[in-house]
């Protein structure tokens, strides 16, 4: 009779196995599990003995799963997710009871505009929860899919994995920030008027790495945009704009108040929309996850407040 591998197996070991498979590094796995690295090594040895397989082998980059471990991970991940949801569905969601760690990825503009406020809102309601709010990167969509990042906020990105939800939170108006004493004195600018100035733009991984939105829009009018400077840091772009005549195109509003160094002007686009979808990305399996929905609600609330303040 074949050995029953499910008998006498601690579910915590299976969770450790999943984290090791995702991190491919014992130190990072220990950090995610909030235990010491020797504890993870001990758990891995128990897993190896139980499954009679090496599971992971050392390489220069870290750890590589054996074929058996890859197949085991493929089957275990959805099963463990289902088990977790089944055990927690009857529990009332109470942020104050949360602990552990969550990671949220924000596109550069949103990191600058709501990053600190989002943390403070989460921390006030869930003081025992460790919160990491990071810049959106080229690995963010993969990290969300693998569960390393809870959710991400960005402008809409087409052709993402079908296993990810793209939930529109709101639409943002295309805006331009200029320094307070900029020679352009109007409240609304057209693409034709903007051609006389250079642009300082954000680099948004997965969206504008190869070409900025400004260049795409100008091409529709048969115009060429003068892109002088790009950065993944909104603060760096603002510092450049404050000391030059460059235009800083963005969506929604960076400031919830009238900034002494900058003016905000609208963009007039004939025949084309000047609104962009602001989207939350998270796994399909978390479509009804209380934590995901709670954090997404906080993000939506902050974005709406920014939009309302900008319109008033």
Residue pairs with C-beta under 8 A, 6 or more apart in sequence:
5 50
5 51
9 50
11 83
12 43
13 43
13 46
13 47
13 50
14 76
14 80
15 33
15 80
16 29
16 33
16 40
16 43
16 44
16 47
17 44
17 47
17 55
17 69
17 72
17 73
17 76
18 73
18 76
18 77
18 80
19 29
19 32
19 33
20 26
20 29
20 40
20 44
20 56
20 63
21 56
21 65
21 69
21 70
21 73
22 29
22 146
22 147
22 148
23 29
23 32
23 62
24 56
24 61
24 62
24 63
24 64
24 65
25 62
25 63
26 37
26 40
26 41
26 44
26 63
27 37
29 40
30 36
30 37
30 39
30 40
32 101
32 148
33 39
33 40
34 100
34 101
44 55
44 56
47 55
48 54
48 55
51 68
51 72
53 66
53 68
53 69
54 66
55 65
55 66
55 68
55 69
55 72
56 63
56 64
56 65
56 66
56 69
57 63
57 64
57 66
58 64
65 73
78 285
81 285
85 289
93 290
93 291
93 294
95 122
95 125
95 126
95 129
95 294
96 125
96 126
96 127
96 128
98 126
98 128
98 129
98 291
99 128
99 129
99 130
100 129
100 130
101 129
101 130
101 131
101 132
102 122
102 129
102 130
102 131
102 132
102 150
102 291
102 295
103 132
103 133
103 134
103 143
103 148
103 149
103 150
104 118
104 131
104 132
104 133
104 134
104 149
104 150
104 151
104 152
104 153
104 295
104 299
105 133
105 134
105 135
105 136
105 137
105 140
105 143
105 144
105 149
105 151
105 152
105 153
105 154
106 114
106 115
106 118
106 133
106 134
106 135
106 136
106 152
106 153
106 154
107 135
107 136
107 152
107 153
107 154
107 155
107 202
107 204
107 207
108 135
108 136
108 202
108 203
108 204
108 232
108 233
108 234
109 202
109 234
109 250
109 251
109 252
109 254
110 153
110 154
110 278
110 303
111 133
111 134
111 135
111 136
111 234
112 233
112 234
112 235
112 254
113 234
113 252
113 253
113 254
113 255
113 256
113 306
114 299
114 302
114 303
114 306
115 133
117 302
118 133
118 298
118 299
118 302
119 131
119 133
121 298
121 301
121 302
122 129
122 131
122 295
122 298
123 129
123 131
134 149
135 232
136 152
136 153
136 154
136 204
136 205
136 206
137 205
138 205
138 206
138 209
140 149
140 152
140 205
140 206
140 281
141 152
141 157
141 160
141 161
141 164
141 206
141 281
143 149
144 150
144 151
144 152
144 164
144 281
144 282
144 283
145 161
145 163
145 164
145 283
147 283
150 282
150 286
150 291
150 292
150 295
151 280
151 281
151 282
151 286
151 292
151 295
151 296
152 280
152 281
152 282
153 169
153 278
153 279
153 280
153 281
153 299
154 204
154 206
154 207
154 278
154 279
154 281
155 172
155 204
155 207
155 251
155 276
155 277
155 278
155 279
156 166
156 168
156 276
156 277
156 278
156 279
157 166
157 206
157 207
157 279
157 281
160 166
160 281
162 284
163 283
163 284
163 285
164 281
164 282
164 283
164 284
165 280
165 281
165 282
165 283
165 284
165 286
165 287
166 279
166 280
166 281
167 279
167 280
167 281
167 282
167 296
168 277
168 278
168 279
169 278
169 279
169 280
169 296
169 299
169 300
169 303
170 278
170 300
170 303
170 304
170 307
171 275
171 276
171 277
171 278
172 251
172 252
172 275
172 276
172 277
172 278
172 303
172 307
173 251
173 252
173 266
173 267
173 274
173 275
174 249
174 250
174 251
174 266
174 267
174 269
174 274
174 275
174 276
175 249
175 250
175 251
175 252
175 253
175 264
175 265
175 266
175 267
175 310
176 189
176 194
176 247
176 248
176 249
176 250
176 264
176 265
176 266
176 267
177 238
177 241
177 247
177 248
177 250
177 254
177 262
177 263
177 264
177 265
178 184
178 241
178 245
178 246
178 247
178 248
178 262
178 263
178 265
179 241
179 242
179 243
179 244
179 245
179 261
179 262
179 263
180 260
180 261
180 262
180 263
182 245
182 263
183 245
184 193
184 197
184 265
186 193
186 265
187 265
187 266
188 265
188 266
188 267
188 268
189 247
189 265
189 266
189 267
189 268
190 267
190 268
190 269
190 270
191 217
191 218
191 221
191 223
191 269
192 221
192 223
194 225
194 247
195 218
195 223
195 224
195 225
195 226
197 226
197 245
197 246
197 247
198 226
198 227
198 228
198 229
198 244
198 245
198 246
198 247
199 212
199 214
199 225
199 226
199 227
199 228
199 229
199 246
199 247
199 248
199 249
200 228
200 229
200 230
200 231
200 237
200 240
200 241
200 244
200 246
200 247
200 248
201 208
201 212
201 214
201 227
201 229
201 230
201 237
201 248
201 249
202 208
202 230
202 231
202 232
202 234
202 237
202 250
203 209
203 230
203 231
203 232
204 232
205 232
212 225
212 227
212 230
212 249
213 249
213 276
214 225
214 227
214 249
215 225
215 227
217 225
217 269
217 272
218 224
218 225
220 272
228 244
228 246
229 237
229 240
229 246
231 237
231 240
234 250
234 254
237 248
238 248
238 254
238 261
238 262
240 246
241 247
241 248
241 262
242 261
242 262
249 267
251 276
251 278
252 278
252 303
252 306
252 307
252 310
253 264
253 306
253 307
253 309
253 310
255 262
255 264
256 305
256 306
256 309
256 310
257 309
264 310
266 274
267 274
268 274
278 303
280 296
280 299
280 300
282 289
282 292
282 296
286 292
